[in-house]
Amino acid sequence: MLNRFRMRASRRGARYRPLYLRLSFVFLLLAIALPVRAQDREDEIIANLAGGRVIVHVAREVIIFAAIDQPVEPNSIPPRVAGVDSSHIAVLFGASEWRIPADPKPVRLDRKFQRLGGRERRDESAPGEAEPDLELIGTGFLEKLRPLVAQLHHKVDFSPDDAIFQMVIIGYAPENYGPEVWVVEYHMDQQQVATRGEEYWQTRLQRPHFTQLYPQEKHAPHTLVESRYPANQRGPTLNEMIQGNDPRITSLAREPRFEKVLENLRAGTAQKAAPVDSVDYMRAVVPLIAGNSRFIIGTMGEQRGLDWVIPPSEPVEKAEEDKNRPPDAPTLRRPVKP
């Protein structure tokens, strides 16, 4: 998997991500990160990458999610959760933390995220794009990442097909659209520019690419959804374990209320599963598949918002309001139903 990359930043400004030299993506999965060295090592910046998986169960009247930490190397950072607007959270993977030599405090993408204004109405979006309110969230992280990535001026042996940063957005869409889960990927590309002597590369962060995981296609079964970073992590998904009657999963069916939840998951009617029983089921099953890995479990309610079952070690910051946004601008907040 990916983890810490060391990159020389130009003295003209150091801000984005240290990237691993990739011998292959397998080396990254094994957490073998090789530093990209520059002649002048004074201005190196380092990106700490988070790896792991997110499992989401959209049950009746509640979304339950779990994030399991699968480190790239010792002392790597865990997946972190950020509040991105009044009805969505995001689980962050990849280069979500940056260390700049001139600043003892790391740049964390889960901190001080500013929520931008949005539009009420959702229209049809093109493949790879998202609805306007989600695009605004994606743009907010793009603007935080872009100045960091722009300071990578040495060639990085890194595939443009691999996301340097990825987040899973979980929450409720406006206008009673209901629960939704999206994966947002950020890729970069590099181009060599003419210089005298030492080679110089221009690094550009591309616009985010959106993939909707939930709701599934019309008439498709409603099951657990899962996202991993990097995407080619080995091992079955929790849904595959359930459908394959894995002994670790079937042992929980001895409890009648869990048996009913499993029946809904196997039948593709996860959205009908009882909310309390579904939360307790996730609380019971996640430790079985996480093993010794750290994990968090939370819930999202349409009116209650985020609640923790197994909280992270640090509190989650809420998104900051855009101070330049007019007070009468449209909002994505839904009125509370009586």
N, C-alpha and C positions, 0 to 999 in steps of 0.2 A: 504494500500500500504506500501511499505517499506519506511523507512526514516533513522533516525539517529540510529546507533547502538553504544553502548558503550561496549568496550571489554578491558580487561586487556592485555597488551602486556608484554612479558617477558622483564626483564631488559637487556637481551642480545641484544635487538634491537627492536625498536618499529616501525613498518611501516604498516601494512594494516588495514583493515577495521573494524570498529565497527559494530557489527551486532545485530539486534533486536532478543530478545527472541521471538519466535513466539508461541503464544497460538494457533493461526490459521492464515491462510492467510487472512481471513476476518478481523482479528484484524489489520493486516498490512494495509489493504485497508482503514480501519477507522483511520489509523495513530496512533494507540495505540502501541507505541514501548516501550518495557520493557527492562531496562538495564540488561546486564549480568554482575554480580558483581564478582569481585575477592577479595581475602583477602587483597591484597595490591592494593590500588587504585591509587598509585602514577603514574603508567605508563599506564594509559588508553589512548586508541586511539579512535577517533570517525570518523565514515563515515557518511557524509551527502548524502542522496539519493534524486535523482530527479525523479519525476513521471509525467506521462502525456501521450500524444498521438502525433503521427506524421501522417499527411495526405499528400499523394503525388498524384499529377495529372500530368501524362506524356501526354502533349499536343503536337501539331505539332511544332517541332523545339525548344521546351523548356520544362523543368521540373519545376513545381511549387510545393513547399512544405510548409507546415505549421506545427509548433510545438506548442502545447497547454500545458501550465503548469497546472498540477493537483496535488497540493502539498500533501505530506503525513502528514505533521504536520505544524503548524505555523513556519514561518521563514525558511522553507526548501528551497533548491536551485532549480532553474528552469532547464529545459532541456537546455543543452548548445551545441553549434555547434563548431566543430573543423575541420580545413582544414587538410585532410589526404594525399592528393597528388594533382597533377595538375588538375585532372578532377573529384575528389570526395570530398564530405564533409560527416561528420558523426554527427548525433544528438545523444547526450549521455544521458543515463538514468541509474538509480540505483546509485551505489556507485562511483560517478564520482568526489567526493571531499573527502579528508581525512585530519583530523587534528591530529597532533602529538604533545604531550605535550612539547617536547624539542624544537619545532620549531613554532614560532608564525604565520608563513605563512602556509596556507593550501596547501596540495598537490593536484593540480587540473589536471585531466587527459586531459583536453582540452588545456593545456598549454605545450609548448615546446615538441610537438610531432615530432619525427624525422622520416622523410620519408626514407624508405629503398629502395634499388635498386629493380628493377623488371625485368620480362622477357616479351618480346614482344608477344610471341605466347601464346594463350590460348588452353588448352587441356581439354578433358572430365574430370570432377571431380566427386568423389564419393559423395553419399548423406551425407549431413552434412558438407561437405567441400566446398571450393570455388576455384576460379581460382587463379593462383599463385600470381598475383598482389594484390588481396584482402586478400589472406592468409598472405602476408607480412604486410598489415595494421593490421590484427588481431593479428599477432605476436608482432607487435610494442606495442599495448596496453597490451598484455599478459605480456610482460617484465616489463611494468610499474606497473602492478597490483601484479605480483607474489611476489616480496619482501615484500609488505605490508601484503598480505594475510598470508604469512609464519610466521608472528609474532603473529598470533592468537593461543594462547596455552591454552585457556580455552574452554570448551565445549560450542558450540553455538547451541541452539535449532532451527535449520534452515534446511529446506528440501533441499536436493541436487537437486531436480527438479526445484527449483526456481533460476533464474539467479540473481547473486549479482550485475552484471554489464551488460548493454545491449546497443548496439548502432545500429542505422539505417544508413547504408551507401547509399548515393544517388549520382548518377553521370553518367558518360559515360565510357563505356568499350573501350579498345583499338581496333585497327584494324577495325574501323567502325562497331563495334558490336552494338552500339546504347545505349539508356538509360537503366539503371539498378538500382534496389533497393534491398538491402539485409538487413536482421536482423541478428546481430551477438550477441550470448549469451555466457556469461562466468559463469560457475558453479564452486562450490568448494565442497570438501569432507574432512572429518576429521577422524582421526584414533588415538585411545588412545595408548600411548606408556608407557612402564613401568617406574615408578618413585618411589622415596622414599617419602612417605607421600602425598603431594599434587598431585592431578591428573594433567596430562600433555597431551595435545592433539597436534597432528601434523596436520596442515591445508594445504591442497594442492589445488592450482588453476588448474582446468582442461583446456585443450586446447579449444579454442572457437568453437562454433557450428554455422554454417551458414545456413540460410534459405533464398531462393530467392523469393522475392515478385513480382518483375517485371524484365523482361517480364514474363507474365503468360505462362502457357502451350500452346503449339501450338493449334491453332483454338479456344482457350478460349477467351471470351470477354475481351476487354481492358477497364477496369474500374478504378476508384480510388482505391488506395491501402492504407492500414492503419495499423499501429502498435501501441500497447499500452504497457505501463509498469506500474504496473504488468499486465500480459496478461488477467487476469479475471476481469478487470474493467467493470462495468456495463454500459449499455446504447448502443443504436444502433450506428453503424458506419455512417459516412457521406454518403457512398454509399447506405447503407440500407435506410437512410432517403430519398435519392433521388428516389430510386426504389419504396419506399412506399408512395411517394407523400406527404411527411410531409409538413404541411402548411407553416412552416418557410422557406422551400426550394422553394415551388411552388410560393410563393409571388414574388420571384426574376424573375420568368418567364415573368412578365409583361414587362420587358425590352427585346425587340426582340433579341439583341445579346446574352443575357444570356439564352434566350429560346433555341437558337441554340446550345449553350454549353451543356445545359441540355439534348437536344435531342441526342447529341453525347455520353454523359455519360450513358444515359438510354439504348442506342442501343449497347453499348459495343464497341464504336469506339472513345474512349477518345483521342487516338493518332491523330485523324483528327481534333480535335477542334482548332479553331483559337487561336494563341498564346496570342495576346493582350487581347482578350475577355476572355480567360481562366484565365489569371492573374487577371483581374478585377473581374471576378466571384469569385475567391478564396478570393480576398480582401473584397468582399461583404458578402460572406457566412460564413467565419470563425468567425467573431464577433458574428453572430447569434447563433452558437453552443458553442462558448467559454464562453459566458455570462460575468461574472466578472473576469474570469481567464486571466492571462497574456498569450500572444501568440506572435509568430514571423512568418513572411511570407517571403520566399525568392524564387529566381529562379536560375536554373542552365542551362547555355547554353553550347553547345559543344565547342564553341570557346571563348565565353565571360567569362565563368566560373560563379562564384557566384555573384549575385546582390541581394540587399535587397529591399523588398517592405515595410515591417514593420520590422525594424532592432532590434536586441537585445540591451540591455542597455550597453553591453560591446563589443568592437571590436573582431572579430574572427581572431585568429592567423593562419597564413599559416604554413603548415608543414615545418620543417627544413630539409634541405638536409643532407644526410648521409655523414659526413666529411671523412669517411674512404673508401668511394666508389670511385673506379678508374674513372678518367674522361672519359674513352672510354667505360665504362660499358653500357649495353643496357638500354634504357629508355622507359618509358611508355608514354612519351609526344608525341602526334601526331603532325606532321607538320601542320602549318596553311594553309588551303586551299586558293588559290588565288581567 
